[in-house]
Amino acid sequence: MKTPREILLKHHQTAEGRLDQIRQGVVAGIRRQETSANARSAARELPLLAAAALKLWRELVLPSRGIWAGLAAVWLVILGYNLNSPEVSVAMARGTTAPAQELRTVLKQYNQRMAEFALLPVGEGAAPSKQNPQPRSHLSESSRNT
């Protein structure tokens, strides 16, 4: 006759494979938690600026690497085009800027045109003059005295 222990062991032998899989899953989960805790503690040891830079890198750059690579390629194309454009080459070859006298005349013409559009008087002496150069407090006292 079989003992109760033998009966129970035979009954549970079929579940032994599934129990081993469950144990392996639990142990793997515990190991993952330990490694993530170690990573978190390592992140705590970093200075605040470095930890912020690392978090920024993980959340902004890594998930969208393709987009960042595309933007970098576009900027390289723009930079290459600007360096090879003829306007830049001519200006760099001349190495000169417009003389100050030319700039003054251009600014004077600009100011005259803006005054014409705004219907303002043109010229240096066209600024409105003050009728009473005294402060208001002096004006009120002089009017009281008279």
Number of C-alpha atoms within 10 A of each C-alpha: 3 6 7 9 9 10 10 10 11 11 11 12 11 10 10 12 11 11 13 11 11 12 12 12 12 12 12 12 12 12 12 12 12 12 12 12 12 12 12 11 11 11 16 11 11 12 10 11 9 12 15 13 12 13 13 12 12 12 11 11 14 11 11 11 11 11 11 14 12 11 12 12 12 12 12 12 12 12 11 11 11 13 12 11 10 11 11 12 13 10 11 10 9 9 8 8 7 7 8 9 9 10 11 11 11 12 12 13 12 12 14 16 14 13 14 12 9 9 9 13 13 14 11 6 8 9 10 7 8 7 6 8 8 9 8 10 8 10 12 10 10 10 8 8 6 5
